[in-house]
Amino acid sequence: FQNDDVEKIIPDCDNLSLPLHSYVLCLKDIDDSLSNILDFQFLHGYNDPTVVILYAPINTWVGIINSRKDNVKLIAISINLNDQSHPAIWSIPSLPCDSFGLLSIPKPIGGALVFGANCVIHLNQGVPAYGISLNSFTESNTDFPLDTIEDLVVSLDCSRFTIISEVGDTIALSTKDGDIYVIFLITDDMRKMKKIHFQKAS
């Protein structure tokens, strides 16, 4: 190679951006109530790394369920590694007490699914929440508004789930009993969730 050719192939190291330093994020600095973390996921479609956290700041149990039903919360945190800032950009209070897991949904739908033993809820910034009841336990265990699906009776306790489509609108779920379900997410043109459809596969 000529010198000019080498200069075209090898970039100027002085102009390369250096890796950003990691730092320790104390959740209590964001919100004093951030404790008893149930799950967390990084969200799709944000400029900065954005993590959504599902947590239960106050514990509950079946003996006090009437007075402390919806004790679970969700908070989304944007992490800026340049200036090491981490503001909370949106949050959802008063989720059902049986909520246990999150699944980040890719664009164009975006947001995350919250899985509970007796319900599934879709949450996203700037979009109304939508959830469905999976059995009759939600009638007494939560005040969160849920659609009732006719002929659907299933419990998701100890279930596992994963996305099986590129656009994130199809999810495979297995229950602790070995049943397999396919979940279809149906939205309108404004990304608002219209329906969460369960279809038993086996």
C-alpha positions in Angstrom: 0.0 0.0 0.0 1.0 3.6 -0.5 0.9 5.8 2.6 -2.3 7.5 1.4 -4.0 4.1 1.2 -2.9 3.2 4.8 -4.3 6.4 6.1 -7.7 5.6 4.5 -7.8 2.1 6.0 -6.5 2.9 9.5 -8.6 5.6 11.3 -7.1 8.4 13.3 -7.0 7.0 16.8 -7.1 10.5 18.3 -10.6 11.0 16.9 -12.0 7.7 18.1 -14.4 8.0 21.1 -13.3 6.2 24.2 -15.4 3.6 26.0 -17.7 5.1 28.6 -16.9 4.3 32.2 -19.4 2.1 34.2 -20.7 3.4 37.4 -22.7 2.1 40.4 -26.4 3.1 40.5 -28.0 3.2 43.9 -31.7 2.6 43.4 -32.6 4.4 46.7 -31.2 7.6 45.1 -33.9 7.4 42.5 -36.8 6.5 44.8 -36.7 5.7 48.5 -39.4 3.0 48.0 -37.3 1.1 45.4 -36.9 -2.3 47.2 -38.0 -5.9 46.9 -37.1 -6.0 43.2 -39.3 -8.6 41.4 -37.8 -8.3 37.8 -36.2 -5.8 35.5 -35.8 -5.5 31.7 -34.1 -3.1 29.3 -36.7 -1.5 27.0 -36.5 -1.2 23.2 -36.6 2.0 21.2 -35.0 4.6 23.5 -31.9 6.7 22.7 -30.3 6.0 26.1 -30.3 2.6 27.8 -33.6 2.5 29.6 -34.5 -0.1 32.2 -37.9 -0.8 33.6 -38.1 -2.2 37.2 -40.9 -4.2 38.8 -40.9 -4.0 42.6 -43.0 -4.3 45.7 -42.2 -1.6 48.2 -44.7 -2.9 50.7 -45.3 -6.6 51.2 -48.7 -8.2 51.4 -50.2 -11.6 51.9 -53.6 -13.3 51.6 -54.6 -12.4 55.2 -54.6 -8.6 54.4 -55.4 -8.7 50.7 -58.6 -6.7 51.1 -56.7 -3.7 52.5 -53.4 -4.1 50.5 -54.2 -5.5 47.1 -52.2 -3.6 44.5 -48.8 -3.2 46.2 -46.6 -3.7 43.1 -45.1 -0.7 41.2 -43.2 -0.2 38.0 -40.6 2.5 37.2 -38.7 3.2 34.0 -35.2 4.7 34.4 -33.1 6.3 31.6 -29.4 5.8 32.1 -27.1 8.5 30.6 -23.5 7.1 30.7 -22.0 10.4 29.5 -22.9 12.4 32.6 -23.9 9.4 34.8 -27.4 10.6 35.4 -30.4 8.3 35.7 -33.8 10.1 35.8 -37.0 8.2 36.2 -39.0 9.0 33.1 -42.3 7.2 33.8 -43.9 5.0 36.4 -47.0 3.0 37.1 -48.3 2.5 40.7 -50.8 0.0 42.1 -50.2 -3.1 40.0 -51.7 -6.4 41.1 -49.9 -8.1 44.0 -49.3 -11.3 42.1 -47.2 -9.6 39.4 -43.9 -11.3 39.2 -42.2 -10.9 35.7 -41.5 -8.6 32.8 -41.0 -9.0 29.1 -39.7 -6.1 27.0 -41.6 -5.8 23.7 -39.8 -4.5 20.6 -41.0 -1.7 18.4 -43.4 -0.9 16.8 -45.4 -2.0 19.9 -42.8 -1.2 22.5 -43.2 -1.1 26.3 -43.3 -4.2 28.4 -45.7 -7.0 29.5 -46.2 -7.5 33.2 -47.0 -11.1 34.0 -48.9 -12.0 37.1 -50.2 -15.3 38.4 -53.7 -14.3 37.4 -53.3 -11.5 34.8 -51.2 -10.1 31.9 -50.8 -6.3 31.5 -49.2 -4.2 28.8 -47.5 -0.9 29.9 -45.9 1.7 27.8 -44.9 5.4 28.1 -47.7 7.7 26.9 -50.0 4.8 26.0 -53.0 3.7 28.2 -52.4 0.5 30.1 -54.3 -2.6 29.0 -54.6 -5.9 30.9 -56.6 -9.1 30.9 -57.8 -11.4 33.7 -56.9 -15.0 33.4 -59.2 -16.4 36.0 -61.7 -15.4 38.7 -59.1 -14.7 41.4 -58.6 -11.2 40.0 -62.2 -10.3 41.1 -61.0 -10.2 44.7 -57.2 -9.8 44.5 -56.9 -6.5 42.5 -58.7 -3.3 41.7 -56.6 -2.8 38.5 -58.9 -2.6 35.5 -58.7 -5.9 33.5 -60.7 -7.3 30.6 -62.3 -10.7 31.2 -61.7 -13.2 28.4 -64.5 -15.7 28.0 -63.6 -19.4 28.5 -60.0 -18.5 29.6 -59.0 -20.1 32.9 -55.2 -20.4 33.5 -52.7 -19.6 36.2 -49.2 -18.3 35.2 -47.5 -19.0 38.5 -44.0 -20.3 37.7 -44.6 -19.9 34.0 -41.9 -19.1 31.4 -42.3 -16.9 28.3 -40.4 -15.6 25.3 -41.0 -13.6 22.1 -41.1 -15.7 19.0 -41.7 -13.1 16.3 -39.5 -10.4 14.9 -41.9 -7.5 15.6 -42.7 -8.8 19.1 -46.4 -9.4 18.7 -46.2 -13.1 19.3 -45.1 -14.8 22.6 -44.8 -18.4 23.6 -45.6 -19.3 27.2 -45.4 -22.5 29.1 -47.1 -23.1 32.5 -45.8 -25.1 35.4 -48.2 -27.9 34.3 -46.6 -28.2 30.9 -49.3 -26.4 28.9 -48.1 -24.3 26.0 -49.9 -21.1 25.0 -49.2 -18.6 22.2 -50.0 -15.0 23.1 -50.9 -12.5 20.3 -50.7 -8.8 20.9 -53.1 -6.8 18.9 -52.8 -3.0 18.7 -54.4 -0.1 16.8 -52.7 2.5 14.6 -51.8 4.6 17.6 -49.9 1.7 19.3 -52.7 1.3 21.9 -53.3 -2.3 22.9 -56.6 -3.5 21.8 -56.4 -7.2 22.7 -54.2 -9.8 24.3 -55.2 -13.1 22.8 -54.3 -16.5 24.4 -54.3 -19.5 22.2 -53.5 -23.0 23.6 -51.0 -24.8 21.5 -50.6 -28.1 23.5 
